[in-house]
Amino acid sequence: MLPGKVPPEVLEKIVFGFLGAKDERVILKSGVGIDAAAIDFGENVLVASSDPITGAEKHIGFYAIHVNANDVATFGAKPKWFLATILLPENSDETLLKEIMEDMHENAKKLGVSIVGGHTEVTIGLNRPIVIGTMLGEVKKEKLVRSNGAKPGDMIILTKGAGIEGTAIIASEHEEKLKNAFGKELVKSAKEFLEKISVVEEALIAAEIGVNAMHDPTEGGIANGFHEMADAAGLGFRVYYEKIPIASETKKICEYFNLDPLALISSGSLLIAASRENADIIVRAIKEKGIEAAIIGEFLRNNETKVIVKDGKEFPLKRPESDELWKIF
């Protein structure tokens, strides 16, 4: 298998058949395109999500908090509690561990999240640190958003743009090379995409107005995100390339490394499925908070139609086999 997420067909064949005991309180469990579990706690629902940070070395505490908080928020839940497993390379000193903990601490405080547990060790065979996070949140049962809830005819809304996280990672990890190619200002701006990683604010705004599904595209970028949302709901989709926001920094960096921005890891983007009646209201409300948002396509009843329209022509949009980030790491 290629680096990155395990393909959906492998998950279906191997992973989802081995999920332990059944529990009737589990409202939503593991599935393709479903990034968190939802567990019945009476009037409230506990939402739990887990994600590792493997493609970045700098700011991994930041990423661990926000990537996991994003998954919880897409269910309409407020992130509240966090557990972290920190794996350090051999011969790491205490400074590295302190940097990771301080990073997680500061960003958890910003979201009102408590770090309640986890595990820390020095691990044989690693050449860079890895942080595996689990975020817990809660939401009133009637406000729960189901990630598999998109409906035929729903509009697809994208916030911020494509390749947000990938832009920040590449600018940070290849800073000198990109400065030589594009200058200091572009690299500085691209590194600041890190500040856009959280989707908690816009997710909770959209959930309050009313949505059918939300998803934060991570590995495989927004292209994979389209497929994950469609597969979870048993639908197809049509998206319009010219309507997809792609920042100039992202375009230039992707052109330099010959990467597809639509398939570049994109934490910081949020995909929303909403009725035609609510879509424009949601876009306006998110924009009022200074966050870019655009309607870029729609979900289709035919689950075999998964296409992108570019220059007036319609093409199949294949699921990325691996994230574009892995091509340069």
KEFIVEX-997021 format. One record per residue: residue number from 1; residue in three letters; x, y, z of N, C-alpha, C in turn. Coordinates in steps of 0.1 Angstrom, whole numbers, plus 5000, padded with zeros to 4 digits. Layout:
<sites>
SITE  resi  resn  n.c1  n.c2  n.c3  ca.c1  ca.c2  ca.c3  c.c1  c.c2  c.c3
SITE   NUM   Ala     X     Y     Z      X      Y      Z     X     Y     Z
...
</sites>
This chain:
<sites>
SITE  resi  resn  n.c1  n.c2  n.c3  ca.c1  ca.c2  ca.c3  c.c1  c.c2  c.c3
SITE     1   Met  5008  4988  5000   5000   5000   5000  5009  5013  5000
SITE     2   Leu  5004  5023  4994   5011   5036   4994  5010  5043  5007
SITE     3   Pro  5019  5053  5010   5018   5060   5022  5005  5068  5023
SITE     4   Gly  5001  5070  5035   4988   5078   5037  4977  5069  5042
SITE     5   Lys  4965  5074  5040   4953   5066   5045  4952  5053  5037
SITE     6   Val  4947  5043  5045   4945   5030   5039  4933  5031  5030
SITE     7   Pro  4933  5026  5017   4922   5027   5008  4909  5022  5013
SITE     8   Pro  4898  5028  5009   4885   5025   5014  4882  5010  5012
SITE     9   Glu  4886  5004  5001   4882   4990   4998  4890  4981  5008
SITE    10   Val  4901  4985  5013   4909   4977   5023  4902  4978  5036
SITE    11   Leu  4898  4991  5040   4890   4993   5052  4878  4984  5052
SITE    12   Glu  4870  4984  5041   4858   4976   5041  4861  4961  5042
SITE    13   Lys  4872  4957  5036   4875   4942   5035  4881  4937  5049
SITE    14   Ile  4889  4946  5055   4896   4941   5067  4892  4948  5080
SITE    15   Val  4893  4962  5080   4892   4969   5092  4877  4968  5098
SITE    16   Phe  4867  4972  5090   4854   4973   5095  4847  4960  5100
SITE    17   Gly  4853  4949  5096   4848   4936   5101  4853  4932  5114
SITE    18   Phe  4862  4940  5121   4868   4936   5133  4866  4948  5143
SITE    19   Leu  4854  4951  5148   4852   4962   5156  4847  4959  5170
SITE    20   Gly  4850  4947  5174   4846   4943   5188  4832  4941  5190
SITE    21   Ala  4828  4943  5203   4814   4941   5207  4805  4952  5201
SITE    22   Lys  4792  4948  5198   4783   4958   5194  4777  4965  5206
SITE    23   Asp  4774  4977  5205   4768   4985   5215  4757  4994  5210
SITE    24   Glu  4745  4992  5215   4734   5000   5209  4734  5015  5212
SITE    25   Arg  4743  5019  5221   4745   5033   5224  4754  5040  5213
SITE    26   Val  4760  5033  5205   4768   5038   5194  4759  5043  5183
SITE    27   Ile  4757  5056  5182   4748   5062   5171  4755  5061  5158
SITE    28   Leu  4768  5065  5157   4776   5065   5145  4789  5058  5148
SITE    29   Lys  4793  5048  5140   4805   5041   5142  4814  5042  5130
SITE    30   Ser  4825  5035  5130   4835   5036   5119  4829  5033  5106
SITE    31   Gly  4833  5040  5096   4828   5038   5082  4836  5047  5072
SITE    32   Val  4835  5044  5060   4842   5052   5050  4836  5066  5050
SITE    33   Gly  4845  5076  5052   4841   5090   5052  4835  5095  5065
SITE    34   Ile  4836  5086  5075   4831   5090   5089  4843  5091  5098
SITE    35   Asp  4846  5103  5102   4858   5106   5109  4857  5106  5124
SITE    36   Ala  4845  5104  5130   4843   5103   5144  4832  5094  5148
SITE    37   Ala  4832  5090  5160   4821   5081   5165  4812  5090  5174
SITE    38   Ala  4799  5087  5174   4789   5094   5182  4783  5084  5192
SITE    39   Ile  4783  5087  5205   4778   5077   5215  4767  5084  5223
SITE    40   Asp  4756  5077  5225   4744   5082   5232  4747  5084  5247
SITE    41   Phe  4746  5096  5252   4747   5098   5266  4734  5105  5272
SITE    42   Gly  4723  5101  5267   4710   5106   5271  4707  5119  5263
SITE    43   Glu  4706  5130  5270   4702   5143   5263  4714  5147  5254
SITE    44   Asn  4726  5143  5257   4738   5147   5250  4744  5135  5242
SITE    45   Val  4752  5138  5232   4759   5128   5225  4774  5131  5227
SITE    46   Leu  4782  5121  5230   4796   5122   5231  4802  5119  5217
SITE    47   Val  4810  5128  5212   4816   5127   5198  4831  5125  5201
SITE    48   Ala  4837  5114  5195   4851   5111   5197  4858  5109  5183
SITE    49   Ser  4870  5115  5182   4878   5113   5170  4893  5112  5173
SITE    50   Ser  4900  5104  5164   4914   5102   5166  4921  5104  5153
SITE    51   Asp  4933  5111  5154   4941   5113   5142  4956  5115  5146
SITE    52   Pro  4965  5109  5137   4979   5111   5140  4984  5123  5132
SITE    53   Ile  4995  5129  5137   5003   5138   5129  5016  5132  5125
SITE    54   Thr  5017  5129  5112   5028   5121   5107  5036  5128  5096
SITE    55   Gly  5030  5138  5090   5036   5145   5078  5043  5158  5081
SITE    56   Ala  5044  5161  5094   5050   5174   5098  5059  5172  5110
SITE    57   Glu  5069  5179  5111   5078   5179   5123  5076  5191  5131
SITE    58   Lys  5075  5203  5125   5074   5215   5132  5059  5217  5135
SITE    59   His  5056  5223  5147   5043   5226   5151  5033  5214  5152
SITE    60   Ile  5039  5202  5155   5030   5191   5155  5020  5191  5167
SITE    61   Gly  5024  5197  5178   5014   5199   5189  5002  5207  5184
SITE    62   Phe  5005  5218  5177   4994   5226   5171  4985  5218  5162
SITE    63   Tyr  4991  5211  5153   4983   5202   5144  4975  5192  5151
SITE    64   Ala  4981  5186  5161   4974   5175   5168  4961  5180  5175
SITE    65   Ile  4961  5192  5181   4950   5197   5187  4939  5201  5176
SITE    66   His  4943  5209  5166   4933   5214   5157  4928  5204  5147
SITE    67   Val  4936  5195  5143   4931   5184   5133  4920  5176  5140
SITE    68   Asn  4923  5172  5153   4913   5164   5160  4901  5172  5164
SITE    69   Ala  4903  5185  5168   4891   5193   5171  4882  5195  5159
SITE    70   Asn  4888  5196  5147   4881   5198   5135  4871  5187  5133
SITE    71   Asp  4876  5174  5134   4867   5163   5132  4855  5163  5141
SITE    72   Val  4857  5166  5154   4846   5167   5164  4836  5178  5160
SITE    73   Ala  4841  5190  5156   4833   5201   5153  4824  5198  5141
SITE    74   Thr  4829  5190  5131   4821   5187   5119  4808  5179  5123
SITE    75   Phe  4807  5174  5135   4795   5167   5140  4786  5177  5147
SITE    76   Gly  4790  5190  5147   4782   5200   5154  4785  5200  5169
SITE    77   Ala  4796  5193  5173   4799   5192   5187  4811  5202  5191
SITE    78   Lys  4810  5207  5203   4821   5215   5209  4832  5206  5214
SITE    79   Pro  4844  5208  5208   4856   5200   5214  4859  5204  5228
SITE    80   Lys  4861  5194  5237   4863   5197   5251  4874  5190  5258
SITE    81   Trp  4877  5177  5254   4887   5169   5261  4897  5163  5251
SITE    82   Phe  4910  5162  5254   4920   5157   5245  4929  5148  5252
SITE    83   Leu  4933  5137  5245   4943   5127   5249  4953  5126  5238
SITE    84   Ala  4966  5125  5242   4977   5125   5232  4987  5114  5235
SITE    85   Thr  4990  5107  5225   5001   5097   5225  5013  5103  5218
SITE    86   Ile  5024  5106  5225   5036   5112   5219  5047  5102  5217
SITE    87   Leu  5051  5100  5205   5062   5090   5202  5074  5098  5197
SITE    88   Leu  5085  5097  5205   5097   5105   5202  5108  5096  5196
SITE    89   Pro  5116  5101  5187   5128   5093   5181  5138  5090  5192
SITE    90   Glu  5146  5080  5190   5157   5077   5199  5166  5089  5200
SITE    91   Asn  5172  5091  5212   5181   5102   5215  5175  5116  5215
SITE    92   Ser  5162  5116  5215   5155   5129   5217  5158  5135  5230
SITE    93   Asp  5160  5148  5231   5162   5154   5244  5149  5160  5249
SITE    94   Glu  5149  5165  5262   5137   5170   5268  5131  5182  5261
SITE    95   Thr  5140  5190  5254   5135   5202   5247  5124  5199  5237
SITE    96   Leu  5126  5188  5230   5116   5185   5219  5102  5182  5226
SITE    97   Leu  5103  5174  5237   5090   5171   5244  5084  5183  5249
SITE    98   Lys  5092  5192  5255   5086   5205   5260  5080  5213  5250
SITE    99   Glu  5086  5214  5238   5081   5222   5227  5067  5216  5223
SITE   100   Ile  5066  5203  5222   5053   5197   5218  5042  5199  5228
SITE   101   Met  5046  5198  5241   5036   5200   5252  5032  5214  5253
SITE   102   Glu  5041  5224  5251   5037   5238   5252  5028  5241  5240
SITE   103   Asp  5031  5236  5228   5023   5238   5216  5009  5233  5219
SITE   104   Met  5008  5221  5224   4994   5215   5226  4987  5223  5237
SITE   105   His  4994  5227  5247   4988   5234   5259  4982  5248  5254
SITE   106   Glu  4990  5255  5247   4985   5269   5242  4973  5268  5233
SITE   107   Asn  4974  5258  5224   4963   5257   5214  4950  5251  5220
SITE   108   Ala  4952  5242  5229   4941   5236   5236  4933  5247  5244
SITE   109   Lys  4941  5256  5251   4935   5267   5258  4927  5276  5250
SITE   110   Lys  4932  5279  5237   4925   5288   5228  4911  5282  5225
SITE   111   Leu  4910  5269  5224   4897   5263   5220  4889  5259  5233
SITE   112   Gly  4894  5261  5245   4887   5257   5257  4887  5242  5259
SITE   113   Val  4898  5236  5254   4899   5221   5255  4909  5218  5267
SITE   114   Ser  4905  5207  5275   4914   5202   5285  4921  5190  5280
SITE   115   Ile  4935  5190  5283   4943   5178   5280  4942  5169  5292
SITE   116   Val  4935  5157  5290   4932   5149   5302  4939  5136  5303
SITE   117   Gly  4948  5133  5293   4955   5120   5294  4963  5117  5282
SITE   118   Gly  4969  5105  5281   4976   5100   5270  4988  5092  5274
SITE   119   His  4999  5092  5266   5010   5084   5268  5022  5090  5261
SITE   120   Thr  5034  5089  5266   5046   5095   5261  5058  5084  5261
SITE   121   Glu  5065  5083  5250   5076   5073   5250  5086  5077  5239
SITE   122   Val  5098  5072  5241   5109   5072   5231  5108  5059  5223
SITE   123   Thr  5106  5059  5210   5102   5047   5202  5114  5044  5192
SITE   124   Ile  5118  5031  5192   5128   5026   5183  5123  5027  5169
SITE   125   Gly  5132  5032  5160   5129   5031   5145  5123  5044  5140
SITE   126   Leu  5120  5054  5148   5114   5067   5143  5125  5076  5139
SITE   127   Asn  5123  5084  5128   5132   5094   5125  5127  5108  5127
SITE   128   Arg  5114  5109  5132   5108   5121   5135  5097  5119  5145
SITE   129   Pro  5093  5128  5153   5083   5126   5163  5069  5124  5157
SITE   130   Ile  5060  5117  5164   5047   5114   5159  5038  5117  5171
SITE   131   Val  5027  5124  5169   5017   5127   5179  5004  5121  5174
SITE   132   Ile  4998  5113  5182   4985   5107   5179  4975  5112  5189
SITE   133   Gly  4965  5119  5184   4955   5126   5193  4941  5120  5193
SITE   134   Thr  4934  5121  5204   4920   5117   5205  4913  5129  5211
SITE   135   Met  4903  5134  5204   4895   5146   5209  4881  5141  5212
SITE   136   Leu  4876  5145  5223   4862   5143   5227  4854  5156  5228
SITE   137   Gly  4842  5155  5224   4833   5167   5225  4819  5162  5227
SITE   138   Glu  4810  5172  5230   4796   5168   5232  4787  5178  5225
SITE   139   Val  4775  5173  5222   4765   5181   5215  4751  5176  5219
SITE   140   Lys  4741  5185  5220   4727   5180   5222  4723  5170  5211
SITE   141   Lys  4716  5160  5215   4713   5149   5206  4706  5155  5193
SITE   142   Glu  4697  5164  5195   4689   5170   5183  4698  5178  5174
SITE   143   Lys  4710  5182  5179   4719   5191   5171  4730  5183  5164
SITE   144   Leu  4730  5170  5167   4741   5162   5161  4740  5162  5145
SITE   145   Val  4752  5165  5139   4753   5165   5125  4760  5151  5121
SITE   146   Arg  4753  5144  5112   4759   5131   5107  4767  5133  5095
SITE   147   Ser  4779  5128  5095   4788   5130   5084  4784  5122  5071
SITE   148   Asn  4774  5113  5073   4769   5105   5061  4755  5110  5057
SITE   149   Gly  4752  5123  5061   4738   5128   5060  4736  5136  5047
SITE   150   Ala  4745  5137  5038   4743   5145   5026  4732  5139  5018
SITE   151   Lys  4724  5148  5011   4712   5144   5004  4714  5148  4989
SITE   152   Pro  4707  5141  4980   4708   5145   4966  4703  5159  4964
SITE   153   Gly  4710  5167  4957   4706   5181   4955  4712  5191  4965
SITE   154   Asp  4719  5186  4975   4725   5194   4985  4737  5202  4978
SITE   155   Met  4738  5215  4981   4750   5223   4977  4762  5219  4985
SITE   156   Ile  4774  5219  4978   4786   5217   4984  4793  5230  4987
SITE   157   Ile  4795  5233  4999   4802   5246   5003  4816  5242  5007
SITE   158   Leu  4826  5250  5003   4840   5249   5007  4844  5262  5014
SITE   159   Thr  4850  5260  5026   4856   5272   5033  4871  5273  5031
SITE   160   Lys  4876  5285  5030   4890   5289   5029  4896  5285  5016
SITE   161   Gly  4896  5273  5012   4902   5269   4999  4909  5255  5000
SITE   162   Ala  4916  5252  4989   4922   5239   4988  4937  5239  4993
SITE   163   Gly  4941  5228  4999   4955   5226   5003  4960  5235  5014
SITE   164   Ile  4952  5239  5023   4955   5248   5034  4967  5243  5042
SITE   165   Glu  4965  5231  5048   4976   5225   5057  4988  5222  5049
SITE   166   Gly  4986  5216  5037   4998   5213   5029  5006  5225  5025
SITE   167   Thr  5000  5236  5022   5007   5249   5019  5016  5253  5031
SITE   168   Ala  5010  5252  5043   5018   5256   5055  5030  5247  5058
SITE   169   Ile  5027  5234  5056   5037   5224   5059  5049  5225  5049
SITE   170   Ile  5046  5226  5036   5056   5227   5026  5065  5240  5028
SITE   171   Ala  5058  5251  5030   5065   5263   5032  5074  5263  5044
SITE   172   Ser  5070  5256  5054   5078   5255   5066  5090  5245  5064
SITE   173   Glu  5087  5234  5058   5098   5223   5057  5107  5226  5045
SITE   174   His  5103  5234  5035   5112   5237   5024  5114  5252  5022
SITE   175   Glu  5115  5259  5034   5115   5274   5034  5126  5280  5025
SITE   176   Glu  5139  5275  5027   5149   5282   5019  5148  5280  5004
SITE   177   Lys  5144  5268  5000   5142   5265   4986  5132  5274  4980
SITE   178   Leu  5121  5276  4987   5110   5284   4982  5113  5299  4983
SITE   179   Lys  5121  5303  4993   5125   5317   4993  5133  5321  4981
SITE   180   Asn  5142  5311  4977   5150   5314   4965  5142  5314  4952
SITE   181   Ala  5131  5307  4952   5122   5306   4940  5112  5318  4940
SITE   182   Phe  5106  5322  4951   5095   5331   4951  5097  5343  4960
SITE   183   Gly  5108  5343  4969   5110   5355   4978  5104  5352  4991
SITE   184   Lys  5109  5361  5001   5105   5359   5015  5090  5361  5018
SITE   185   Glu  5084  5371  5011   5071   5375   5014  5061  5363  5011
SITE   186   Leu  5062  5357  5000   5053   5346   4997  5055  5334  5007
SITE   187   Val  5067  5331  5010   5070   5320   5020  5064  5324  5034
SITE   188   Lys  5066  5336  5038   5060   5341   5051  5045  5339  5051
SITE   189   Ser  5039  5344  5040   5024   5343   5039  5020  5328  5039
SITE   190   Ala  5027  5320  5032   5023   5306   5031  5024  5299  5045
SITE   191   Lys  5035  5302  5052   5037   5296   5065  5025  5301  5074
SITE   192   Glu  5020  5313  5072   5009   5318   5081  4996  5311  5078
SITE   193   Phe  4995  5302  5068   4983   5294   5066  4981  5285  5078
SITE   194   Leu  4991  5283  5086   4990   5275   5098  4979  5280  5107
SITE   195   Glu  4977  5294  5106   4967   5300   5115  4953  5297  5110
SITE   196   Lys  4951  5291  5098   4938   5289   5093  4933  5274  5095
SITE   197   Ile  4942  5267  5102   4939   5252   5103  4926  5249  5110
SITE   198   Ser  4922  5257  5120   4909   5253   5127  4897  5256  5119
SITE   199   Val  4888  5247  5119   4874   5249   5112  4863  5249  5123
SITE   200   Val  4867  5250  5136   4857   5249   5146  4847  5260  5145
SITE   201   Glu  4852  5272  5143   4842   5284   5143  4832  5282  5132
SITE   202   Glu  4837  5280  5119   4827   5279   5108  4818  5267  5109
SITE   203   Ala  4824  5256  5115   4815   5244   5116  4804  5246  5126
SITE   204   Leu  4806  5252  5137   4796   5255   5146  4786  5265  5141
SITE   205   Ile  4790  5275  5133   4781   5285   5127  4772  5277  5118
SITE   206   Ala  4778  5269  5109   4770   5262   5099  4760  5252  5106
SITE   207   Ala  4764  5245  5116   4756   5236   5123  4744  5243  5129
SITE   208   Glu  4746  5255  5134   4735   5262   5141  4724  5266  5130
SITE   209   Ile  4729  5270  5118   4719   5274   5108  4712  5262  5102
SITE   210   Gly  4719  5251  5101   4713   5238   5096  4720  5233  5084
SITE   211   Val  4726  5221  5086   4733   5214   5075  4729  5199  5075
SITE   212   Asn  4732  5192  5064   4730   5178   5064  4742  5170  5067
SITE   213   Ala  4754  5175  5064   4766   5168   5067  4778  5178  5066
SITE   214   Met  4789  5175  5073   4801   5183   5072  4813  5174  5073
SITE   215   His  4824  5178  5067   4836   5170   5067  4848  5179  5065
SITE   216   Asp  4859  5176  5073   4871   5184   5071  4881  5175  5063
SITE   217   Pro  4884  5179  5051   4893   5171   5042  4907  5171  5047
SITE   218   Thr  4913  5160  5050   4927   5160   5054  4936  5153  5043
SITE   219   Glu  4941  5141  5046   4949   5134   5036  4941  5132  5023
SITE   220   Gly  4948  5135  5012   4941   5134   4999  4934  5147  4995
SITE   221   Gly  4934  5157  5004   4929   5170   5001  4914  5170  4998
SITE   222   Ile  4909  5181  4992   4895   5182   4990  4889  5172  4980
SITE   223   Ala  4898  5168  4971   4894   5157   4961  4890  5145  4969
SITE   224   Asn  4898  5140  4978   4894   5129   4986  4882  5132  4995
SITE   225   Gly  4881  5144  5000   4870   5148   5008  4857  5147  5001
SITE   226   Phe  4856  5151  4988   4844   5149   4980  4840  5134  4980
SITE   227   His  4850  5125  4977   4847   5111   4976  4842  5106  4990
SITE   228   Glu  4849  5110  5001   4845   5105   5014  4831  5109  5018
SITE   229   Met  4827  5121  5015   4813   5125   5018  4803  5118  5010
SITE   230   Ala  4806  5117  4997   4797   5110   4988  4796  5095  4991
SITE   231   Asp  4807  5089  4994   4807   5074   4997  4799  5072  5010
SITE   232   Ala  4801  5081  5020   4794   5079   5033  4778  5080  5031
SITE   233   Ala  4774  5088  5021   4760   5090   5019  4754  5082  5007
SITE   234   Gly  4763  5075  5000   4759   5067   4989  4754  5076  4977
SITE   235   Leu  4761  5087  4975   4758   5097   4964  4769  5099  4955
SITE   236   Gly  4767  5106  4944   4777   5111   4935  4778  5126  4937
SITE   237   Phe  4787  5133  4929   4789   5147   4931  4794  5153  4917
SITE   238   Arg  4791  5166  4916   4797   5174   4905  4802  5187  4911
SITE   239   Val  4815  5190  4909   4821   5202   4914  4827  5210  4902
SITE   240   Tyr  4828  5223  4904   4833   5232   4894  4846  5238  4897
SITE   241   Tyr  4856  5234  4889   4870   5238   4893  4871  5253  4894
SITE   242   Glu  4865  5261  4885   4867   5275   4886  4861  5282  4898
SITE   243   Lys  4852  5274  4905   4846   5280   4917  4853  5276  4930
SITE   244   Ile  4863  5268  4929   4871   5263   4940  4882  5274  4944
SITE   245   Pro  4881  5279  4956   4892   5289   4959  4905  5282  4961
SITE   246   Ile  4915  5287  4954   4929   5282   4956  4938  5294  4957
SITE   247   Ala  4944  5296  4969   4952   5308   4971  4964  5308  4962
SITE   248   Ser  4969  5320  4958   4980   5321   4949  4993  5315  4955
SITE   249   Glu  4995  5315  4969   5006   5308   4975  5005  5293  4972
SITE   250   Thr  4993  5288  4973   4992   5273   4971  4994  5270  4957
SITE   251   Lys  4989  5278  4947   4991   5275   4933  5006  5275  4930
SITE   252   Lys  5013  5285  4934   5028   5287   4931  5036  5275  4937
SITE   253   Ile  5033  5272  4950   5040   5261   4956  5037  5248  4949
SITE   254   Cys  5025  5245  4946   5021   5233   4939  5027  5232  4925
SITE   255   Glu  5027  5243  4918   5034   5243   4904  5049  5241  4906
SITE   256   Tyr  5055  5246  4916   5069   5244   4918  5073  5230  4920
SITE   257   Phe  5065  5223  4928   5068   5209   4931  5060  5199  4923
SITE   258   Asn  5052  5204  4913   5044   5196   4904  5034  5188  4912
SITE   259   Leu  5026  5195  4921   5016   5189   4929  5002  5193  4925
SITE   260   Asp  4992  5185  4928   4978   5188   4925  4972  5194  4938
SITE   261   Pro  4969  5207  4938   4963   5213   4950  4951  5207  4955
SITE   262   Leu  4943  5201  4946   4930   5195   4951  4933  5182  4959
SITE   263   Ala  4945  5176  4957   4948   5164   4964  4959  5166  4975
SITE   264   Leu  4960  5178  4979   4970   5182   4989  4963  5183  5003
SITE   265   Ile  4969  5177  5013   4963   5177   5026  4957  5191  5030
SITE   266   Ser  4945  5191  5035   4938   5204   5035  4930  5206  5048
SITE   267   Ser  4936  5202  5059   4930   5206   5072  4929  5222  5072
SITE   268   Gly  4919  5227  5077   4916   5241   5076  4905  5244  5066
SITE   269   Ser  4903  5235  5056   4891   5236   5047  4880  5229  5054
SITE   270   Leu  4868  5233  5051   4856   5226   5056  4846  5224  5044
SITE   271   Leu  4842  5211  5042   4832   5208   5032  4818  5207  5039
SITE   272   Ile  4808  5214  5034   4795   5214   5040  4785  5210  5030
SITE   273   Ala  4776  5201  5033   4764   5197   5025  4752  5204  5031
SITE   274   Ala  4746  5212  5024   4734   5220   5029  4724  5221  5018
SITE   275   Ser  4711  5222  5022   4700   5224   5012  4703  5237  5005
SITE   276   Arg  4696  5238  4993   4697   5251   4985  4693  5263  4993
SITE   277   Glu  4682  5261  5001   4677   5272   5009  4687  5277  5020
SITE   278   Asn  4695  5268  5025   4704   5272   5036  4718  5276  5031
SITE   279   Ala  4721  5271  5019   4735   5273   5015  4740  5287  5014
SITE   280   Asp  4732  5296  5008   4736   5310   5007  4736  5317  5021
SITE   281   Ile  4727  5313  5030   4727   5318   5043  4740  5315  5051
SITE   282   Ile  4744  5302  5049   4756   5297   5056  4768  5304  5051
SITE   283   Val  4769  5306  5037   4781   5313   5031  4782  5327  5037
SITE   284   Arg  4770  5334  5037   4770   5348   5042  4775  5349  5056
SITE   285   Ala  4769  5339  5065   4772   5340   5079  4787  5337  5082
SITE   286   Ile  4793  5328  5074   4807   5325   5076  4816  5336  5071
SITE   287   Lys  4812  5342  5060   4820   5354   5054  4819  5366  5064
SITE   288   Glu  4808  5367  5071   4807   5378   5081  4818  5377  5092
SITE   289   Lys  4823  5365  5094   4833   5362   5104  4847  5364  5098
SITE   290   Gly  4848  5368  5085   4861   5370   5078  4867  5358  5073
SITE   291   Ile  4859  5347  5071   4863   5334   5066  4858  5332  5052
SITE   292   Glu  4866  5329  5043   4862   5327   5029  4853  5315  5028
SITE   293   Ala  4843  5315  5020   4834   5304   5017  4828  5305  5004
SITE   294   Ala  4826  5294  4997   4820   5294   4984  4812  5282  4981
SITE   295   Ile  4801  5283  4973   4794   5271   4968  4801  5266  4956
SITE   296   Ile  4806  5254  4956   4814   5249   4945  4809  5237  4938
SITE   297   Gly  4797  5232  4941   4791   5221   4934  4779  5215  4941
SITE   298   Glu  4775  5203  4938   4763   5197   4944  4765  5182  4944
SITE   299   Phe  4757  5176  4954   4757   5161   4955  4746  5156  4946
SITE   300   Leu  4748  5144  4940   4739   5138   4930  4734  5125  4934
SITE   301   Arg  4722  5122  4930   4716   5109   4933  4723  5097  4928
SITE   302   Asn  4729  5099  4916   4736   5088   4909  4750  5086  4916
SITE   303   Asn  4752  5075  4923   4765   5074   4930  4777  5070  4922
SITE   304   Glu  4774  5068  4909   4785   5065   4900  4790  5078  4893
SITE   305   Thr  4783  5089  4894   4788   5101   4888  4795  5110  4898
SITE   306   Lys  4809  5110  4896   4818   5118   4905  4827  5125  4896
SITE   307   Val  4823  5138  4893   4830   5145   4882  4834  5159  4886
SITE   308   Ile  4843  5165  4879   4847   5179   4880  4845  5186  4866
SITE   309   Val  4840  5198  4867   4838   5206   4854  4849  5216  4854
SITE   310   Lys  4857  5216  4843   4868   5225   4841  4868  5230  4827
SITE   311   Asp  4869  5243  4825   4868   5250   4812  4856  5245  4804
SITE   312   Gly  4845  5243  4811   4833   5239   4804  4831  5225  4801
SITE   313   Lys  4842  5217  4804   4841   5202   4801  4841  5194  4814
SITE   314   Glu  4834  5183  4813   4832   5175   4825  4841  5163  4824
SITE   315   Phe  4849  5160  4836   4858   5149   4836  4856  5141  4849
SITE   316   Pro  4858  5128  4849   4858   5120   4861  4868  5126  4871
SITE   317   Leu  4864  5127  4884   4874   5131   4894  4877  5118  4902
SITE   318   Lys  4889  5113  4900   4893   5100   4906  4897  5103  4921
SITE   319   Arg  4895  5094  4929   4900   5095   4943  4915  5094  4943
SITE   320   Pro  4922  5103  4950   4937   5103   4950  4942  5090  4957
SITE   321   Glu  4952  5084  4951   4957   5072   4957  4965  5075  4969
SITE   322   Ser  4971  5087  4970   4979   5091   4981  4980  5106  4981
SITE   323   Asp  4982  5112  4993   4983   5126   4994  4995  5131  4986
SITE   324   Glu  4994  5143  4980   5004   5149   4972  5017  5152  4981
SITE   325   Leu  5014  5154  4994   5025   5158   5003  5036  5147  5003
SITE   326   Trp  5032  5134  5002   5042   5124   5003  5051  5124  4991
SITE   327   Lys  5048  5130  4980   5057   5131   4969  5070  5138  4972
SITE   328   Ile  5070  5147  4982   5082   5155   4985  5087  5152  4999
SITE   329   Phe  5082  5142  5006   5087   5138   5019  5092  5124  5019
</sites>
